């Protein structure tokens, strides 16, 4: 069995990740503003829509994970769904950002629900879970996996800089209709590059021929094995906490710059301070992991996250402290996600080794659900914190209590989550089984 992944395949896998991140950035950064400012839908109605669809999203994640586990084709288990999801994501993005102006307010809201569900809960879910599951089917080599997820993070953050930095300029020149078409096509092409440029080597011989179609894993067998897999719970907790930090802190940045730093122009340097260290740091993450292992790398990264927030806490009213602290946090942030996605494949291996059940789809669907819980819960709790402090968006000036609540939500809430992240990292000691799992699974797959 050929477990080594070529540079071309690693790059193609990363390009597929970047394509998906276009959708993540567009929906997370611009969709609400498009609905409220361009379409004219009430902000409260959009907030309710986002909350309700997250519940549906969780259900669709589990269903899609089961579908992947039961898929059995000449292309493998995960890759076919990249081919299927690419055109639907393109269509979904175009439909989502082209709400007909002639519709009534109620009809626009219904249209928003239907198109958002089609894009995010169906099409994007099929892409995301299949792309993440593909990593566990491409190689059993831990270093290769880590290199691939670190490359993903570099490409993702380059995409993030471009999308968040230039989208409104594109919209101002061409309008949402043209921008959505361009982004939709680019996304689909990048995902298709991943499909055509990768292979599921777990089911292939040394010469590259398919030796055995992937086993179809019934849910009745996969779910009990997953429930007994302790590392699944730890990995889900890791993603919930990491995404809670990202969404909680990210959603408070506007309030922090406007009311604490009193300078909205600080949005750009803070964004750069968080993103650039992720790009630079992930160049070295594979080497660091190879030398220290995932657990120690996660512990160091979590400490950097805590330290970054505490630096801002020294003087939260200083833009200089904010940039320095965010930069330190950025180096930890990139490694957390790169290690987390690599560990998702190891959790699959652990289940295969320990319980003789290999369930890429179900493991990654639950991890995906954990990410979405983090994205929703982190921002929600941060919003509740400033609401409890008496923040009023329409007020000309905020009370001292409201400002204190913004500082707490932006800084100390992050400290609490980062400490919890450190604790989870300490218990994520799956590294100690790494070599044994790899050797025994390689023998087992050759025998099968």
C-alpha positions in Angstrom: 0.0 0.0 0.0 1.4 3.3 -1.1 1.0 5.8 1.8 3.2 8.6 0.6 1.5 11.6 -0.9 3.1 13.5 -3.7 3.7 17.3 -3.5 1.1 17.7 -6.3 -1.5 15.9 -4.3 -0.8 17.9 -1.2 -1.1 21.2 -3.2 -4.3 20.0 -4.8 -5.8 19.0 -1.5 -4.9 22.5 -0.1 -6.4 24.2 -3.1 -9.6 22.4 -2.4 -9.5 23.7 1.2 -9.0 27.2 -0.1 -12.0 26.9 -2.4 -14.2 25.9 0.6 -12.8 28.8 2.6 -14.1 31.3 0.0 -17.6 30.2 1.0 -16.7 30.3 4.7 -15.5 33.9 4.5 -18.3 35.1 2.2 -21.0 33.7 4.4 -19.3 34.6 7.7 -18.3 38.1 6.8 -20.7 39.5 4.2 -24.0 37.6 4.1 -25.7 39.3 7.1 -24.8 42.7 5.7 -26.0 41.8 2.3 -29.4 40.6 3.6 -29.9 43.7 5.9 -28.3 46.5 3.8 -28.9 45.4 0.2 -32.0 43.2 0.4 -33.7 45.0 3.3 -34.4 42.0 5.6 -34.6 42.8 9.3 -31.5 42.0 11.3 -33.5 40.1 13.9 -35.0 37.9 11.3 -31.6 37.1 9.9 -30.3 36.2 13.4 -33.2 33.8 13.9 -32.5 32.2 10.5 -28.9 31.7 11.3 -29.8 30.1 14.7 -32.4 27.7 13.3 -30.4 26.7 10.3 -27.5 25.7 12.6 -29.7 23.1 14.1 -30.5 21.8 10.7 -26.8 22.0 9.8 -26.0 19.6 12.7 -28.5 17.0 11.4 -27.2 17.3 7.8 -23.6 16.8 9.1 -24.5 13.5 10.7 -26.5 12.3 7.7 -23.6 13.3 5.3 -21.1 11.5 7.5 -23.1 8.3 7.4 -23.5 8.7 3.6 -19.7 8.9 3.1 -19.2 5.8 5.3 -21.6 3.9 3.1 -20.2 5.2 -0.2 -18.4 2.7 -2.4 -17.2 3.8 -5.8 -14.2 3.5 -8.1 -13.1 6.9 -6.9 -13.3 5.9 -3.2 -15.5 7.0 -0.4 -14.9 10.8 0.0 -13.7 12.0 -3.4 -17.0 11.4 -5.3 -18.7 14.0 -3.1 -16.2 16.7 -4.0 -17.2 16.1 -7.7 -20.9 16.2 -6.8 -20.7 19.2 -4.4 -18.6 21.6 -6.6 -21.3 22.6 -9.1 -24.0 22.8 -6.4 -21.9 25.1 -4.3 -21.4 27.4 -7.3 -25.2 27.4 -8.0 -26.0 27.9 -4.3 -23.7 30.9 -3.9 -25.1 32.6 -7.0 -28.7 32.0 -5.8 -28.0 33.2 -2.3 -26.6 36.5 -3.3 -29.2 37.2 -5.9 -32.4 37.7 -3.9 -35.1 39.1 -6.4 -35.8 42.7 -5.7 -39.4 42.4 -6.9 -40.3 40.0 -4.0 -42.2 41.1 -0.9 -40.4 41.2 2.4 -41.9 37.9 3.5 -41.0 36.2 0.2 -37.4 37.5 0.4 -37.1 35.9 3.8 -38.4 32.6 2.6 -36.0 32.8 -0.4 -33.2 33.6 2.0 -34.0 30.5 4.1 -34.3 28.2 1.1 -31.1 29.3 -0.6 -29.0 29.4 2.6 -30.1 25.9 3.5 -29.3 24.7 0.0 -25.9 26.3 0.0 -24.7 25.9 3.6 -26.6 22.9 5.1 -26.6 20.7 2.0 -24.0 21.6 -0.7 -21.2 23.0 1.6 -21.8 20.2 4.2 -21.3 17.6 1.5 -18.0 19.3 0.4 -16.6 20.0 3.9 -17.1 16.5 5.4 -15.9 14.8 2.3 -12.8 17.0 2.1 -11.9 16.4 5.7 -12.6 12.7 5.5 -10.4 12.5 2.4 -7.3 13.3 4.5 -7.7 10.0 6.5 -8.0 8.0 3.2 -5.0 9.6 1.5 -2.3 8.4 3.8 -1.5 6.8 7.2 1.7 8.9 7.4 1.2 11.4 10.3 3.9 13.8 9.0 2.3 13.9 5.5 -1.0 14.6 7.1 0.4 17.4 9.2 2.2 18.9 6.1 -1.1 18.9 4.3 -3.2 20.5 7.0 -0.5 23.2 7.5 -0.5 23.9 3.8 -4.3 24.1 4.0 -4.0 26.8 6.7 -1.6 28.8 4.6 -3.8 28.7 1.5 -6.9 29.4 3.6 -5.5 32.5 5.2 -4.3 33.8 1.8 -7.8 33.3 0.6 -9.1 35.0 3.7 -6.9 38.1 3.2 -8.1 38.4 -0.4 -11.8 37.9 0.2 -12.1 40.0 3.3 -9.8 42.7 1.9 -11.2 43.2 -1.6 -14.7 41.9 -1.8 -16.4 45.2 -1.0 -14.2 46.9 -3.6 -15.4 44.2 -6.1 -19.0 44.7 -5.1 -18.7 48.5 -5.5 -17.4 48.1 -9.0 -19.5 45.1 -10.3 -22.3 44.4 -7.8 -23.2 41.3 -5.9 -24.5 39.4 -8.9 -21.3 39.5 -10.8 -19.2 38.9 -7.7 -21.2 35.9 -6.6 -20.9 34.3 -10.1 -17.1 34.9 -10.1 -16.6 33.5 -6.6 -18.9 30.6 -7.3 -17.0 29.6 -10.4 -13.6 30.0 -8.7 -14.8 27.9 -5.7 -16.1 25.1 -7.9 -12.9 25.0 -10.0 -10.7 24.8 -6.8 -12.8 22.0 -5.4 -12.6 20.1 -8.7 -8.8 20.6 -8.8 -8.8 18.7 -5.4 -11.0 15.9 -6.9 -8.9 15.4 -10.0 -5.5 15.9 -8.3 -5.8 13.5 -5.3 -6.3 9.8 -4.7 -7.5 7.7 -1.8 -4.3 5.7 -1.3 -5.6 3.6 1.6 -7.3 1.3 -0.9 -4.5 1.2 -3.4 -1.5 -1.1 -4.0 2.1 -0.1 -4.4 1.6 0.3 -8.1 -1.4 2.6 -7.6 -4.1 0.0 -8.6 -7.2 -0.3 -6.6 -6.9 -3.5 -4.5 -10.2 -3.5 -2.6 -13.2 -1.2 -2.5 -13.6 0.6 0.8 -15.7 -1.2 3.3 -19.2 0.1 3.7 -19.6 0.8 7.4 -23.2 0.5 8.8 -24.3 3.1 11.3 -25.2 0.3 13.8 -21.5 -0.6 13.8 -20.0 2.8 13.5 -21.9 4.7 16.2 -21.0 2.3 19.1 -17.4 2.4 18.1 -17.5 6.2 17.9 -19.1 6.5 21.4 -16.3 4.4 22.9 -13.6 6.5 21.2 -12.4 8.9 23.9 -10.3 10.9 21.5 -13.3 11.8 19.5 -14.7 13.7 22.5 -11.4 15.5 23.1 -11.1 16.5 19.5 -14.7 17.8 19.3 -14.0 19.8 22.5 -10.8 21.2 20.9 -12.7 22.4 17.8 -15.6 23.8 19.9 -13.2 25.9 22.0 -11.0 27.0 19.1 -14.0 28.1 17.1 -15.6 29.7 20.1 -12.5 31.8 20.5 -12.5 32.7 16.8 -16.2 33.6 16.6 -16.4 35.2 20.1 -13.3 37.4 19.6 -14.0 38.1 15.9 -17.6 39.2 16.6 -16.4 41.6 19.3 -13.7 43.2 17.2 -16.0 45.9 15.7 -17.3 46.8 19.2 -13.7 46.8 20.6 -12.3 49.0 17.9 -15.2 51.4 17.9 -15.8 51.8 21.6 -12.5 50.9 23.4 -9.8 51.9 20.9 -12.2 54.5 19.4 -10.6 53.9 16.0 -12.3 51.7 13.4 -9.2 51.9 11.2 -7.7 49.4 13.7 -9.8 46.7 12.2 -7.2 46.2 9.4 -4.0 46.0 11.5 -5.7 43.6 13.9 -6.9 41.4 11.1 -3.4 41.4 9.6 -1.9 40.7 13.1 -4.0 37.6 13.4 -3.7 36.3 9.8 -0.1 36.8 8.8 1.4 34.8 11.8 -0.9 31.9 10.8 0.6 31.9 7.3 4.2 32.3 8.5 3.8 29.9 11.5 2.3 27.1 9.4 5.4 26.9 7.3 7.2 25.5 10.4 4.3 23.6 12.1 5.0 20.3 10.3 8.7 20.3 11.5 7.7 21.3 15.0 5.1 18.5 15.1 7.6 16.0 13.8 10.0 16.9 16.6 7.6 17.5 19.5 4.4 15.6 18.5 0.8 17.0 18.3 0.2 17.1 22.0 3.2 19.3 22.9 2.6 21.5 19.9 -1.0 22.0 21.0 0.0 22.8 24.5 2.6 25.4 23.3 0.0 26.9 21.0 -2.6 27.1 23.8 -0.1 28.9 26.0 0.5 31.4 23.2 -3.2 31.9 22.9 -3.5 32.6 26.7 -0.4 34.9 26.6 -1.8 36.8 23.6 -5.0 37.7 25.4 -3.2 38.6 28.6 -0.9 41.0 26.7 -4.0 42.9 25.4 -5.3 42.8 29.0 -2.3 44.8 30.2 -3.8 47.9 28.6 -6.9 47.1 26.6 -7.2 50.7 25.5 -3.9 50.6 23.7 -3.8 49.8 20.0 -0.1 48.8 20.3 -0.8 46.2 23.0 -3.8 44.9 21.0 -1.7 44.4 17.9 1.2 42.7 19.8 -1.1 40.4 21.7 -3.1 39.5 18.6 0.2 38.7 16.8 1.3 36.3 19.6 -2.2 34.7 19.6 -2.0 34.4 15.8 1.0 32.1 16.0 -0.8 29.8 18.4 -4.1 30.0 16.5 -2.7 28.6 13.2 -1.1 25.6 14.8 -4.3 24.8 16.7 -6.3 24.4 13.6 -3.5 22.7 11.6 -3.0 20.1 14.3 -6.7 19.7 14.9 -7.5 18.7 11.3 -4.5 16.4 11.3 -5.7 14.8 14.5 -9.1 14.1 13.0 -7.5 11.6 10.7 -5.6 10.1 13.7 -8.9 9.7 15.6 -10.2 7.7 12.6 -7.1 5.6 12.7 -7.5 5.0 16.4 -11.1 3.8 16.0 -9.9 1.5 13.2 -7.1 0.2 15.3 -8.9 -0.1 18.7 -12.4 -1.2 17.5 -11.7 -2.4 14.0 -14.2 0.1 12.6 -12.9 2.8 10.1 -15.5 5.6 10.0 -14.1 8.7 8.3 -17.4 10.2 7.5 -19.0 9.9 10.9 -16.0 11.0 12.8 -15.6 14.1 10.6 -19.3 14.9 10.6 -19.2 15.1 14.4 -16.1 17.2 14.4 -17.8 19.4 11.8 -20.8 19.7 14.1 -18.4 20.7 16.9 -17.0 23.5 14.8 -20.4 24.8 14.1 -21.4 24.7 17.7 -18.3 26.7 18.5 -19.0 29.3 15.8 -22.5 29.8 17.1 -21.9 29.5 20.8 -18.8 31.7 20.9 -20.4 34.7 19.3 -23.7 34.2 21.2 -22.0 34.2 24.6 -19.9 37.2 23.7 -23.1 39.0 22.6 -24.9 38.1 25.9 -21.9 39.4 27.8 -22.1 42.9 26.3 -25.9 42.9 26.5 -25.6 42.1 30.3 -23.3 45.1 30.5 -25.9 47.4 29.1 -24.5 47.9 25.6 -27.0 49.8 23.3 -26.1 49.9 19.7 -28.1 53.1 18.9 -26.6 55.1 21.8 -24.3 58.0 21.0 -21.9 56.9 23.7 -21.7 53.8 25.8 -21.7 53.6 29.6 -18.6 52.6 31.5 -20.3 49.3 32.4 -21.0 48.7 28.7 -17.3 49.4 27.8 -16.1 47.1 30.6 -18.3 44.3 29.2 -16.8 44.8 25.8 -13.3 44.5 27.3 -14.4 41.3 29.1 -16.0 39.8 26.0 -13.0 40.7 23.8 -10.2 39.8 26.3 -11.1 37.8 29.4 -13.7 35.6 27.7 -10.9 34.6 25.4 -8.5 33.9 28.3 -11.1 31.6 29.9 -11.6 29.7 26.6 -7.9 29.5 25.9 -7.2 28.0 29.4 -9.9 25.4 28.7 -8.2 24.7 25.3 -4.9 24.2 27.2 -6.5 21.6 29.5 -8.0 19.7 26.5 -4.6 19.8 24.8 -3.0 18.2 27.8 -5.3 15.2 27.6 -5.0 14.8 23.8 -2.2 12.3 24.1 -3.0 10.2 21.1 0.6 10.6 19.9 1.7 7.8 22.2 -0.1 5.3 20.0 1.0 6.9 16.7 3.7 4.5 15.5 1.9 1.4 16.7 -1.3 2.4 15.0 0.5 3.1 11.7 2.4 -0.1 11.6 -0.5 -2.4 12.6 -3.0 -0.7 10.3 -0.6 -1.0 7.3 -0.2 -4.7 8.0 -4.0 -5.2 8.5 -4.9 -3.3 5.2 -2.3 -5.3 3.2 -3.8 -8.6 4.6 -7.3 -7.4 3.7 
